Each structure stands twice: as C-alpha cells, then as structure tokens.
Amino acid sequence: MNEEDNIDWFTLLRRPIVTAQHNNGNKRIVAATEILQQTAQQFAKVLNDRARLLANSAQYKAALRDAAAIRVMLPGSGLGYLCTGDVYCQQGRYAAAIAIYDQGLQAVPQSDLYLHQLQQHRMIAMTNNNKRVDFISQLPLDIVVTNILPRVMRIMSSIASCESCELLYVSRAWQERILKQPNGLTFQFGLDMDVNTLKHGHDPLVRFAPYVQNLHGTLLGHVCLDDLFSRANFSKLKRLELSCDESTPRRPLLNGLALIADSLTHLTIDDCRSVQLRDILESCPNLVSLAISGVDTTMPSSSSIRFPNLTHLALGPSTRTSRTNDDVVDILSRFPSLLCLEIAPMRDSSALIVLQQQCPYLQVLCYDGAGLDPEAKNIPSQKKGITSAYLSGYLSYDQDHLIQFLLSNQHSLEIYDFEGENIIKNRDAIWEISNGRLEQRNPQQSLQLTSQQSGPLFTRLLNFRSVEEKSSSAAPFMQWVLLNSPNLKAIDMSESLFQPDVANAMIQLKHLSKLKIDYVNASDDDNSNYISIKQFLEHHIALGDRSTLEHVIVDMDDVDMSEVTWISLLCRLKCIKKLELITVNMGEHCRSILEEIGQGCPSLEELTLGLEETEMAEGLLAPLRQLSNLKCLTLGAWEICNTDFLVVASFNSLERLYLRCDISDDMLVLLESRIPKVVA
C-alpha cells in the first residue's frame, strides 16, 4: 500500500506547513483547511446522532462503528469517546465504558467542549459498575420471573434521566432476565408538564418498545399519539391507559391506536372529547376490555355491527348531556359476549330489567357507580346470570326494578351491594312486600318472572350490603332478601336499617360470620335501632360456642365510642375473632369499654381501633393486655404516647402490629425487637 493510500484524518485536517508561496496561495490553503475542519465537525455530529438512534434500536455494532469513525476523524475531540462510552453503558458494559472515557480524558485538551460530559458519564458508569448484584443470573428463570421481579419492578418513566429504569442498567444479565419476564415492561409518559411532543425524547421507552406490555400516558395540548408509536415497534403492547384533554387531536390519536391495534387488548381513555366510542372500537378490533370517561358514546349507525371480543366495558360520563335508556340498550346490544359492565351516570333504574336481554352472559355489574376493578375478578365465560351486583349513585331506585332484577338472577347472585340514594315504591307498583313476603299486587297482570317457588329464592347469595337510609321501603326490602338468603355469610348495613323485622330475619341466618354496621349514632334506649341491635347480639350471646359471628365492624364516624352503649355486648360474644371499632373520638370515657373488651372476647385474635385522625386518650390500651389470644393489632390516631407503645410491646401473644400514626425511630426499633411484624 502506498503512503498516499493510508489516510490519517488527524493529519489531513491539520493546517499544512507551506514552505513556498505562490501569490496568495497560503491564505487560500488556510481557508480551505478551516472549511474541511468545519465540515468534519458537522459530519461527526451527524454520525453521533445516528449512533445514538442505532443504539436506541439495539443495533449496537453499527452504533459503535459510527462512534469509532468519530474518534478516527476527530481524535482530539471528546465527542467520539463520549458516544462510544454511552453505547457501552446501554449494553451494560460499564467497564468498557470507563476505559473509553479514560482514554478520552487523556486525549482531549482542557478546553474541549465535551470534557465535562466525559467526566460526568464516567462517574455514572463507575457507580453502575460497582453494583455487584449478579445473583439473578445464577437463579432459575422461573424463580426470577415469578418471585423476584414482581417485588422489585415498578412503572418506568420515559424520561431518560429518571431512576425508575435503573434496574435495566445494573448489568447485562439483569437486563436480559428482566426483558424475558412474560408480563413485559410497564412504562409511563407525558406526566411532565413540559412535554409537548412525542416526536423525540423518551429514549428508554423507544429503546425497550418491543418489550413494553403496559403503557400509561398523558396527552396534553396538541401532543400526537402517532408520533410515539411510529418511532418504534410496540408489538407486544397489550394495555394502554390515556389521559387526554380538550385539545387532544382526533386523527393522530386514532392513527396511533391503529398502529398498535394488532396487540392491544385493554384500553382506558379519559377525557378525550375529540373521539367517539365507535371510532375507538373500529380502530381497535381486538379489544377485550375498554374503559372510557369523557368520551362521546355514539355507536356505529348500523345496528347490525357487533363487537363479540369485548368482555369488559366501563362507561363513565359522556361528553353528551345525558344517556337515554335507548342509548344504553343500543350500546349494550353491540357486545353479546360482555361479562363485566360498569356504567354511570344513569337516569333511573329501568335499565336493570333489560340488561340480560342484550348481554346474556353478563356476570358483574356496577350500575351508576365507579371504582370497580373488573380485572381483579376471574370471571368464567359462557355462564349465564349476574353473580356480583354493585348498585349505587344518586338515583332513586324503583323497588319493582330491584325485585325484577333480583328474581332474574336468583340462581346466580352471590354479591349484592346497594348504595343508592333511596328505594321508592310507585303507586302502580307490580310487587308488594308485606311481612317479608313478596306478593303480586295485580294478579291479572302477565309476568315473565314469578316468586312462587318452594324454598328460599337466593340460595347462592353470600354477601349483602345496603347503606341506604332515607326511605321507608328499604327495611322491608332488606327483610325480604334476608329471609330468602339462607346461606348469607356477610352483611354490611346502615344502623338505621336495623329495624325489628330486619333483626328477626338476621337471627334466622345460620351461616352469618361477618357484620358491619355503618353510620352509627349515639345510643338511645328507646330507639328501635338500639332495641333491634341488642336483640340480635343477645341472640348470639345466648348461642355461646354455637354462634357463627366471628367478625364485627362498627363505624361510628365522629361519635364518641362511649356513647354507643351496645358495644359492650360485643365483649360477651364467645366466638368473635376479629373486631374493628372505627371512630375519630376515643376519649377517657372509652376506658370502660376497652376494659370490658380485655376481660371478655376470649377468642379475639385481631383488633382494630381508630383512624389516622382519631383523638385517643392516654392510657386506654393497658386493659388490652389481658387478651391472651390477640395476634394482630391495628391502631390509628393523631398521636399515641410512648407509655401506650410500651404497653403494646408487652403483649405476649402479639405477632403483627399495624400503626397509622407517627412514631419515633427509637420506639419503632423497640417495638420491632418485641413483635415479629411491625408496619408503620
């Protein structure tokens, strides 16, 4: 090879030494050399940009080639060394990165533009290289995936500087194991108010896009979703949650959804006023779960269009003024495979009686309310009849609608949860409830449903909740349900519903193990609620060891516990294992109740007292020392004095202590030395 063929870029870009001059040739040579140097700088910057893009796409070999070209071209600049080291860091090769950073720090002058970045990146690489956590590579993959990663992984930020992605950069072995987990990665983007585009940035999200299965995003202003999904291959993205605003553009949103439609099965969209429900369904044909709020619920004009894949649907408030019952029927008719429905707001309760005509396999219903997590339920398909009904909202529920709904699901219903405004009975009502019996007011009227059968109606019902307290129909309705639910295990009710007829119905329940009483007021010996509660508790006291009641919750809100006199009866229940007394007032007058708890409740294993805002008097906990079987104690208060903490530390049988209050570090250490598990 001739000397002319072996090009040295550094020599080529240096100003040549001119030994002879011809006219003004020297000046022109200097000018030409400066142009070459400027061109080389620009070329190096383009190579650097390409190298980083290649590295973000996991094309590390090509990225290192570009970085090497920069070093050859500009050996006196820190850019090539910085680019090479950063690519090594992305691979988890921190030792190699440190070596190239050191090489650059020796080669570049103190005036170099990239000197400070070289020093900073070297420090970061040193920190990561010193992490000697390599046990993960020695463990079986199934143990890592099922036991370790779920405990340490969290939602990752798309911002490159965020620490949420640090586990991916511990080492190459860590990264490989994390990327192999079957549930994939979970990322979030757009929470930073300064983010106004998805065209660039968000490097960790783009780099690991093929491994992302869950994504939470915020689209504020005119941010376009398709700018993100067109930058990388999100081939495994299954779940997407989007929070939008009134400026979110329609077409880029739908284009973005179309780009991930093949894999997307679960979608949540909040406050996106530019799109309609039909747009979403047509863009994402493989959805099995959809939750929308603040979205126009207009459906395709053709009533024959169906979406048989969808099994979970949550419809929040629409951008339209209101949904008519005809709208609801039209919407539900498009989802023949629906298993779980959450819908709000509703005009009235009339839709309850047509739900199953449109959705025959519906099993979980949240009517005029929100907060249900249908994904947490394992719902079998091809099973008819609603198993769980959550009815709430600011509605006056028609008693006929509730009765017809219950009769329609009498062979399947397991959970009935009612928190509506009230229950009303119209003048032209079909059904009448009298003395716990259901009768048809107009025998001549033809009905598809009948209550005439031998034996109880709701044999599968296990959990009953009703906190409605404003209507005269609520207690008779509850009495009828309880008398027809012989297998009930749990009841949650307002104190106002504890009427004599309801108490008599509860006494007949042979499997009741859990009772919660809400909105408890100060006791009045002449009040029917007090008399009924006393009657019920005395029945279980008389049963002795045969009582099934094991768990009682009393929610007194701001009523002082000492004013609820029937609480003392709980202390005489021989089989009660778990007791929760919720109040914000536990003054000195409560001492006698806690003394009775300490002397009674021979089977008590778990006790909860107060809330975070409870005012708890000093010295109340000492009587609880007598509870020989107490294994778990939960305490809530603004402040608990150290003397009471010392009392708790002396409980011999205590295994678990949960504190919802402030506690000093020294006292916490003391408690942890005495009690196996302390959570503060």
Secondary structure, 3 states (H helix, E strand, C coil): CCHHHCCCHHHHHCCCCCCCCCCCHHHHHHHHHHHHHHHHHHHHHHHHHHHHHHHHCCCHHHHHHHHHHHHHHCCCCCHHHHHHHHHHHHHCCHHHHHHHHHHHHHHCCCCCCCHHHHHHHHHHHHHHHCCCCCHHHCCCHHHHHHHHHHHHCCCEECCCCCHHHHHHHCCHHHHHHHHHCCCCEEEEECCCCCCCCCCCCCHHHHHCHHHEEEEEEECCCCCCHHHHHCCCCCCCCCEEEEECCCCCCHHHHHHHHHHCCCCCCEEEEECCCCCEHHHHHHHCCCCCEEEEECCECCCCCCCCCCCCCCCEEEECCCCCCCCCHHHHHHHHHCCCCCCEEEECCCCCCHHHHCHHHHCCCCCEEEECCCCCCHHHCCCCCCCCCCCEEEEECCCEEEHHHHHHHHHHCCCCCCEEEEECCEEECCCCCCEEEECCEEEECCCCCCCCCCCCCCCCCCCCCCEEEECCCCCCCHHHHHHHHHHCCCCCCEEEEEHHHCCHHHHHHHHCCCCCCEEEEECCCCCCCCCHHHHHHHHHHHHHHHHHHHCCCCEEEEEEECCCHHHCCCHHHHCCCCCCCEEEEEECEECHHHHHHHHHHHHCCCCCCEEEECCCCCEECCCCCHHHHHCCCCCEEEEECCCCCHHHHHHHHCCCCCCEEEEECCCCHHHHHHHHHHCCEEEC
